């Protein structure tokens, strides 16, 4: 069975790098690390299905 998924884009609040993560459509919150500076973030749905909001996870 295929799990519906989509790509969430988020901007690192520390270095500004745009990150992308493939998430299940049922997920409304995910933890991810910036691919550039490795900062941990909590990422949640933003104004559009693609653009998500991120904040530092500390
Ligand atoms: Zn970063």
PDB file of the backbone (N, CA, C, O) and the ligand in Angstrom, with CONECT records:
HET     ZN  A 101       1
ATOM      1  N   UNK A   1       0.841  -1.193   0.000  1.00  0.00           N
ATOM      2  CA  UNK A   1       0.000   0.000   0.000  1.00  0.00           C
ATOM      3  C   UNK A   1       0.877   1.244   0.000  1.00  0.00           C
ATOM      4  O   UNK A   1       1.820   1.358   0.784  1.00  0.00           O
ATOM      5  N   UNK A   2       0.556   2.160  -0.881  1.00  0.00           N
ATOM      6  CA  UNK A   2       1.351   3.380  -0.977  1.00  0.00           C
ATOM      7  C   UNK A   2       0.848   4.429   0.010  1.00  0.00           C
ATOM      8  O   UNK A   2      -0.348   4.709   0.089  1.00  0.00           O
ATOM      9  N   UNK A   3       1.769   4.990   0.745  1.00  0.00           N
ATOM     10  CA  UNK A   3       1.411   6.055   1.684  1.00  0.00           C
ATOM     11  C   UNK A   3       1.501   7.396   0.971  1.00  0.00           C
ATOM     12  O   UNK A   3       2.547   7.745   0.423  1.00  0.00           O
ATOM     13  N   UNK A   4       0.397   8.153   0.978  1.00  0.00           N
ATOM     14  CA  UNK A   4       0.439   9.477   0.338  1.00  0.00           C
ATOM     15  C   UNK A   4       1.482  10.360   1.015  1.00  0.00           C
ATOM     16  O   UNK A   4       1.543  10.454   2.241  1.00  0.00           O
ATOM     17  N   UNK A   5       2.287  10.995   0.197  1.00  0.00           N
ATOM     18  CA  UNK A   5       3.341  11.832   0.765  1.00  0.00           C
ATOM     19  C   UNK A   5       3.539  13.051  -0.114  1.00  0.00           C
ATOM     20  O   UNK A   5       3.184  13.059  -1.293  1.00  0.00           O
ATOM     21  N   UNK A   6       4.113  14.078   0.487  1.00  0.00           N
ATOM     22  CA  UNK A   6       4.422  15.268  -0.292  1.00  0.00           C
ATOM     23  C   UNK A   6       5.690  15.893   0.249  1.00  0.00           C
ATOM     24  O   UNK A   6       6.162  15.540   1.330  1.00  0.00           O
ATOM     25  N   UNK A   7       6.228  16.811  -0.505  1.00  0.00           N
ATOM     26  CA  UNK A   7       7.478  17.439  -0.111  1.00  0.00           C
ATOM     27  C   UNK A   7       7.198  18.715   0.679  1.00  0.00           C
ATOM     28  O   UNK A   7       6.463  19.590   0.222  1.00  0.00           O
ATOM     29  N   UNK A   8       7.783  18.809   1.853  1.00  0.00           N
ATOM     30  CA  UNK A   8       7.683  20.018   2.670  1.00  0.00           C
ATOM     31  C   UNK A   8       8.985  20.806   2.547  1.00  0.00           C
ATOM     32  O   UNK A   8      10.073  20.287   2.797  1.00  0.00           O
ATOM     33  N   UNK A   9       8.848  22.058   2.161  1.00  0.00           N
ATOM     34  CA  UNK A   9      10.008  22.947   2.076  1.00  0.00           C
ATOM     35  C   UNK A   9      10.057  23.832   3.308  1.00  0.00           C
ATOM     36  O   UNK A   9       9.042  24.392   3.722  1.00  0.00           O
ATOM     37  N   UNK A  10      11.250  23.957   3.894  1.00  0.00           N
ATOM     38  CA  UNK A  10      11.367  24.868   5.050  1.00  0.00           C
ATOM     39  C   UNK A  10      12.720  25.547   5.022  1.00  0.00           C
ATOM     40  O   UNK A  10      13.710  25.002   4.535  1.00  0.00           O
ATOM     41  N   UNK A  11      12.730  26.756   5.561  1.00  0.00           N
ATOM     42  CA  UNK A  11      13.961  27.531   5.602  1.00  0.00           C
ATOM     43  C   UNK A  11      14.614  27.412   6.971  1.00  0.00           C
ATOM     44  O   UNK A  11      13.953  27.583   7.995  1.00  0.00           O
ATOM     45  N   UNK A  12      15.903  27.120   6.990  1.00  0.00           N
ATOM     46  CA  UNK A  12      16.651  27.071   8.240  1.00  0.00           C
ATOM     47  C   UNK A  12      16.678  28.469   8.862  1.00  0.00           C
ATOM     48  O   UNK A  12      17.019  29.448   8.198  1.00  0.00           O
ATOM     49  N   UNK A  13      16.312  28.548  10.152  1.00  0.00           N
ATOM     50  CA  UNK A  13      16.301  29.852  10.820  1.00  0.00           C
ATOM     51  C   UNK A  13      17.702  30.302  11.198  1.00  0.00           C
ATOM     52  O   UNK A  13      17.904  31.459  11.567  1.00  0.00           O
ATOM     53  N   UNK A  14      18.672  29.397  11.111  1.00  0.00           N
ATOM     54  CA  UNK A  14      20.034  29.753  11.489  1.00  0.00           C
ATOM     55  C   UNK A  14      20.856  30.203  10.281  1.00  0.00           C
ATOM     56  O   UNK A  14      21.534  31.229  10.339  1.00  0.00           O
ATOM     57  N   UNK A  15      20.799  29.440   9.189  1.00  0.00           N
ATOM     58  CA  UNK A  15      21.666  29.764   8.053  1.00  0.00           C
ATOM     59  C   UNK A  15      20.879  30.099   6.787  1.00  0.00           C
ATOM     60  O   UNK A  15      21.468  30.522   5.793  1.00  0.00           O
ATOM     61  N   UNK A  16      19.566  29.918   6.808  1.00  0.00           N
ATOM     62  CA  UNK A  16      18.753  30.313   5.675  1.00  0.00           C
ATOM     63  C   UNK A  16      18.663  29.297   4.556  1.00  0.00           C
ATOM     64  O   UNK A  16      18.006  29.544   3.544  1.00  0.00           O
ATOM     65  N   UNK A  17      19.307  28.168   4.722  1.00  0.00           N
ATOM     66  CA  UNK A  17      19.246  27.139   3.691  1.00  0.00           C
ATOM     67  C   UNK A  17      17.824  26.594   3.539  1.00  0.00           C
ATOM     68  O   UNK A  17      17.131  26.365   4.531  1.00  0.00           O
ATOM     69  N   UNK A  18      17.403  26.391   2.309  1.00  0.00           N
ATOM     70  CA  UNK A  18      16.106  25.768   2.060  1.00  0.00           C
ATOM     71  C   UNK A  18      16.262  24.259   2.123  1.00  0.00           C
ATOM     72  O   UNK A  18      17.085  23.681   1.413  1.00  0.00           O
ATOM     73  N   UNK A  19      15.484  23.635   2.960  1.00  0.00           N
ATOM     74  CA  UNK A  19      15.524  22.187   3.108  1.00  0.00           C
ATOM     75  C   UNK A  19      14.222  21.588   2.598  1.00  0.00           C
ATOM     76  O   UNK A  19      13.177  22.238   2.579  1.00  0.00           O
ATOM     77  N   UNK A  20      14.319  20.330   2.187  1.00  0.00           N
ATOM     78  CA  UNK A  20      13.120  19.636   1.731  1.00  0.00           C
ATOM     79  C   UNK A  20      13.033  18.287   2.421  1.00  0.00           C
ATOM     80  O   UNK A  20      14.033  17.591   2.601  1.00  0.00           O
ATOM     81  N   UNK A  21      11.822  17.939   2.801  1.00  0.00           N
ATOM     82  CA  UNK A  21      11.626  16.648   3.450  1.00  0.00           C
ATOM     83  C   UNK A  21      10.350  16.022   2.926  1.00  0.00           C
ATOM     84  O   UNK A  21       9.327  16.695   2.798  1.00  0.00           O
ATOM     85  N   UNK A  22      10.409  14.750   2.628  1.00  0.00           N
ATOM     86  CA  UNK A  22       9.233  14.025   2.169  1.00  0.00           C
ATOM     87  C   UNK A  22       8.458  13.540   3.391  1.00  0.00           C
ATOM     88  O   UNK A  22       8.980  12.772   4.199  1.00  0.00           O
ATOM     89  N   UNK A  23       7.228  13.986   3.520  1.00  0.00           N
ATOM     90  CA  UNK A  23       6.439  13.626   4.699  1.00  0.00           C
ATOM     91  C   UNK A  23       5.094  13.054   4.271  1.00  0.00           C
ATOM     92  O   UNK A  23       4.567  13.399   3.213  1.00  0.00           O
ATOM     93  N   UNK A  24       4.561  12.197   5.087  1.00  0.00           N
ATOM     94  CA  UNK A  24       3.219  11.674   4.863  1.00  0.00           C
ATOM     95  C   UNK A  24       2.214  12.806   4.943  1.00  0.00           C
ATOM     96  O   UNK A  24       2.385  13.741   5.725  1.00  0.00           O
ATOM     97  N   UNK A  25       1.171  12.725   4.139  1.00  0.00           N
ATOM     98  CA  UNK A  25       0.176  13.799   4.132  1.00  0.00           C
ATOM     99  C   UNK A  25      -0.566  13.889   5.462  1.00  0.00           C
ATOM    100  O   UNK A  25      -1.199  14.901   5.763  1.00  0.00           O
ATOM    101  N   UNK A  26      -0.482  12.834   6.245  1.00  0.00           N
ATOM    102  CA  UNK A  26      -1.194  12.863   7.523  1.00  0.00           C
ATOM    103  C   UNK A  26      -0.350  13.487   8.637  1.00  0.00           C
ATOM    104  O   UNK A  26      -0.860  13.809   9.711  1.00  0.00           O
ATOM    105  N   UNK A  27       0.928  13.651   8.370  1.00  0.00           N
ATOM    106  CA  UNK A  27       1.826  14.240   9.367  1.00  0.00           C
ATOM    107  C   UNK A  27       1.625  15.754   9.407  1.00  0.00           C
ATOM    108  O   UNK A  27       1.631  16.410   8.365  1.00  0.00           O
ATOM    109  N   UNK A  28       1.449  16.302  10.588  1.00  0.00           N
ATOM    110  CA  UNK A  28       1.279  17.750  10.713  1.00  0.00           C
ATOM    111  C   UNK A  28       2.437  18.392  11.466  1.00  0.00           C
ATOM    112  O   UNK A  28       2.434  19.599  11.710  1.00  0.00           O
ATOM    113  N   UNK A  29       3.410  17.595  11.826  1.00  0.00           N
ATOM    114  CA  UNK A  29       4.557  18.134  12.550  1.00  0.00           C
ATOM    115  C   UNK A  29       5.699  17.137  12.419  1.00  0.00           C
ATOM    116  O   UNK A  29       5.512  15.933  12.597  1.00  0.00           O
ATOM    117  N   UNK A  30       6.888  17.653  12.104  1.00  0.00           N
ATOM    118  CA  UNK A  30       8.002  16.742  11.896  1.00  0.00           C
ATOM    119  C   UNK A  30       9.291  17.381  12.385  1.00  0.00           C
ATOM    120  O   UNK A  30       9.455  18.600  12.339  1.00  0.00           O
ATOM    121  N   UNK A  31      10.198  16.540  12.852  1.00  0.00           N
ATOM    122  CA  UNK A  31      11.513  17.032  13.250  1.00  0.00           C
ATOM    123  C   UNK A  31      12.485  16.784  12.115  1.00  0.00           C
ATOM    124  O   UNK A  31      12.491  15.712  11.510  1.00  0.00           O
ATOM    125  N   UNK A  32      13.311  17.785  11.828  1.00  0.00           N
ATOM    126  CA  UNK A  32      14.284  17.624  10.754  1.00  0.00           C
ATOM    127  C   UNK A  32      15.536  18.416  11.101  1.00  0.00           C
ATOM    128  O   UNK A  32      15.513  19.309  11.947  1.00  0.00           O
ATOM    129  N   UNK A  33      16.623  18.070  10.431  1.00  0.00           N
ATOM    130  CA  UNK A  33      17.870  18.800  10.611  1.00  0.00           C
ATOM    131  C   UNK A  33      18.216  19.521   9.329  1.00  0.00           C
ATOM    132  O   UNK A  33      17.996  19.006   8.233  1.00  0.00           O
ATOM    133  N   UNK A  34      18.764  20.726   9.475  1.00  0.00           N
ATOM    134  CA  UNK A  34      19.244  21.454   8.315  1.00  0.00           C
ATOM    135  C   UNK A  34      20.374  20.665   7.654  1.00  0.00           C
ATOM    136  O   UNK A  34      21.283  20.179   8.326  1.00  0.00           O
ATOM    137  N   UNK A  35      20.301  20.547   6.340  1.00  0.00           N
ATOM    138  CA  UNK A  35      21.339  19.792   5.635  1.00  0.00           C
ATOM    139  C   UNK A  35      22.666  20.545   5.617  1.00  0.00           C
ATOM    140  O   UNK A  35      23.715  19.954   5.362  1.00  0.00           O
ATOM    141  N   UNK A  36      22.620  21.837   5.886  1.00  0.00           N
ATOM    142  CA  UNK A  36      23.834  22.657   5.820  1.00  0.00           C
ATOM    143  C   UNK A  36      24.508  22.794   7.182  1.00  0.00           C
ATOM    144  O   UNK A  36      25.689  22.478   7.321  1.00  0.00           O
ATOM    145  N   UNK A  37      23.765  23.263   8.191  1.00  0.00           N
ATOM    146  CA  UNK A  37      24.392  23.524   9.501  1.00  0.00           C
ATOM    147  C   UNK A  37      23.971  22.510  10.559  1.00  0.00           C
ATOM    148  O   UNK A  37      24.435  22.572  11.698  1.00  0.00           O
ATOM    149  N   UNK A  38      23.104  21.588  10.195  1.00  0.00           N
ATOM    150  CA  UNK A  38      22.689  20.500  11.078  1.00  0.00           C
ATOM    151  C   UNK A  38      21.853  20.957  12.262  1.00  0.00           C
ATOM    152  O   UNK A  38      21.678  20.197  13.215  1.00  0.00           O
ATOM    153  N   UNK A  39      21.340  22.161  12.230  1.00  0.00           N
ATOM    154  CA  UNK A  39      20.505  22.632  13.328  1.00  0.00           C
ATOM    155  C   UNK A  39      19.191  21.856  13.345  1.00  0.00           C
ATOM    156  O   UNK A  39      18.569  21.649  12.304  1.00  0.00           O
ATOM    157  N   UNK A  40      18.778  21.431  14.534  1.00  0.00           N
ATOM    158  CA  UNK A  40      17.514  20.707  14.661  1.00  0.00           C
ATOM    159  C   UNK A  40      16.352  21.689  14.638  1.00  0.00           C
ATOM    160  O   UNK A  40      16.387  22.730  15.293  1.00  0.00           O
ATOM    161  N   UNK A  41      15.326  21.344  13.877  1.00  0.00           N
ATOM    162  CA  UNK A  41      14.144  22.191  13.775  1.00  0.00           C
ATOM    163  C   UNK A  41      12.880  21.365  13.961  1.00  0.00           C
ATOM    164  O   UNK A  41      12.843  20.162  13.701  1.00  0.00           O
ATOM    165  N   UNK A  42      11.855  22.054  14.419  1.00  0.00           N
ATOM    166  CA  UNK A  42      10.501  21.510  14.379  1.00  0.00           C
ATOM    167  C   UNK A  42       9.818  22.175  13.200  1.00  0.00           C
ATOM    168  O   UNK A  42       9.801  23.401  13.093  1.00  0.00           O
ATOM    169  N   UNK A  43       9.256  21.364  12.316  1.00  0.00           N
ATOM    170  CA  UNK A  43       8.672  21.884  11.085  1.00  0.00           C
ATOM    171  C   UNK A  43       7.178  21.583  11.078  1.00  0.00           C
ATOM    172  O   UNK A  43       6.752  20.448  11.291  1.00  0.00           O
ATOM    173  N   UNK A  44       6.396  22.628  10.827  1.00  0.00           N
ATOM    174  CA  UNK A  44       4.942  22.477  10.822  1.00  0.00           C
ATOM    175  C   UNK A  44       4.370  23.136   9.571  1.00  0.00           C
ATOM    176  O   UNK A  44       4.989  24.037   9.004  1.00  0.00           O
ATOM    177  N   UNK A  45       3.177  22.686   9.135  1.00  0.00           N
ATOM    178  CA  UNK A  45       2.580  23.234   7.911  1.00  0.00           C
ATOM    179  C   UNK A  45       2.456  24.755   7.960  1.00  0.00           C
ATOM    180  O   UNK A  45       2.089  25.328   8.986  1.00  0.00           O
ATOM    181  N   UNK A  46       2.763  25.388   6.854  1.00  0.00           N
ATOM    182  CA  UNK A  46       2.730  26.840   6.758  1.00  0.00           C
ATOM    183  C   UNK A  46       1.588  27.314   5.891  1.00  0.00           C
ATOM    184  O   UNK A  46       0.558  26.647   5.797  1.00  0.00           O
ATOM    185  N   UNK A  47       1.759  28.463   5.255  1.00  0.00           N
ATOM    186  CA  UNK A  47       0.690  29.081   4.459  1.00  0.00           C
ATOM    187  C   UNK A  47       0.286  28.260   3.241  1.00  0.00           C
ATOM    188  O   UNK A  47      -0.847  28.378   2.775  1.00  0.00           O
ATOM    189  N   UNK A  48       1.175  27.439   2.720  1.00  0.00           N
ATOM    190  CA  UNK A  48       0.828  26.590   1.589  1.00  0.00           C
ATOM    191  C   UNK A  48       1.239  25.163   1.908  1.00  0.00           C
ATOM    192  O   UNK A  48       2.045  24.944   2.812  1.00  0.00           O
ATOM    193  N   UNK A  49       0.701  24.186   1.181  1.00  0.00           N
ATOM    194  CA  UNK A  49       1.063  22.784   1.442  1.00  0.00           C
ATOM    195  C   UNK A  49       2.552  22.510   1.243  1.00  0.00           C
ATOM    196  O   UNK A  49       3.099  21.571   1.822  1.00  0.00           O
ATOM    197  N   UNK A  50       3.199  23.326   0.429  1.00  0.00           N
ATOM    198  CA  UNK A  50       4.615  23.084   0.139  1.00  0.00           C
ATOM    199  C   UNK A  50       5.511  23.821   1.125  1.00  0.00           C
ATOM    200  O   UNK A  50       6.499  23.275   1.615  1.00  0.00           O
ATOM    201  N   UNK A  51       5.149  25.074   1.407  1.00  0.00           N
ATOM    202  CA  UNK A  51       5.996  25.891   2.264  1.00  0.00           C
ATOM    203  C   UNK A  51       5.625  25.705   3.723  1.00  0.00           C
ATOM    204  O   UNK A  51       4.523  26.057   4.146  1.00  0.00           O
ATOM    205  N   UNK A  52       6.566  25.139   4.502  1.00  0.00           N
ATOM    206  CA  UNK A  52       6.295  24.901   5.903  1.00  0.00           C
ATOM    207  C   UNK A  52       7.089  25.866   6.778  1.00  0.00           C
ATOM    208  O   UNK A  52       8.105  26.420   6.358  1.00  0.00           O
ATOM    209  N   UNK A  53       6.604  26.053   7.999  1.00  0.00           N
ATOM    210  CA  UNK A  53       7.274  26.928   8.948  1.00  0.00           C
ATOM    211  C   UNK A  53       8.202  26.097   9.841  1.00  0.00           C
ATOM    212  O   UNK A  53       7.857  24.995  10.267  1.00  0.00           O
ATOM    213  N   UNK A  54       9.367  26.646  10.107  1.00  0.00           N
ATOM    214  CA  UNK A  54      10.335  25.929  10.933  1.00  0.00           C
ATOM    215  C   UNK A  54      10.793  26.820  12.080  1.00  0.00           C
ATOM    216  O   UNK A  54      10.903  28.039  11.949  1.00  0.00           O
ATOM    217  N   UNK A  55      11.058  26.161  13.216  1.00  0.00           N
ATOM    218  CA  UNK A  55      11.660  26.893  14.337  1.00  0.00           C
ATOM    219  C   UNK A  55      12.701  25.985  14.984  1.00  0.00           C
ATOM    220  O   UNK A  55      12.612  24.760  14.913  1.00  0.00           O
ATOM    221  N   UNK A  56      13.671  26.606  15.604  1.00  0.00           N
ATOM    222  CA  UNK A  56      14.737  25.841  16.225  1.00  0.00           C
ATOM    223  C   UNK A  56      14.161  24.922  17.310  1.00  0.00           C
ATOM    224  O   UNK A  56      13.303  25.330  18.093  1.00  0.00           O
ATOM    225  N   UNK A  57      14.639  23.701  17.340  1.00  0.00           N
ATOM    226  CA  UNK A  57      14.230  22.740  18.352  1.00  0.00           C
ATOM    227  C   UNK A  57      15.328  22.685  19.404  1.00  0.00           C
ATOM    228  O   UNK A  57      16.369  22.060  19.199  1.00  0.00           O
ATOM    229  N   UNK A  58      15.085  23.345  20.535  1.00  0.00           N
ATOM    230  CA  UNK A  58      16.148  23.376  21.551  1.00  0.00           C
ATOM    231  C   UNK A  58      15.655  22.925  22.918  1.00  0.00           C
ATOM    232  O   UNK A  58      16.429  22.896  23.875  1.00  0.00           O
TER     233      UNK A  58
HETATM  234 ZN    ZN A 101      21.038  25.681   8.585  1.00  0.00          ZN
END
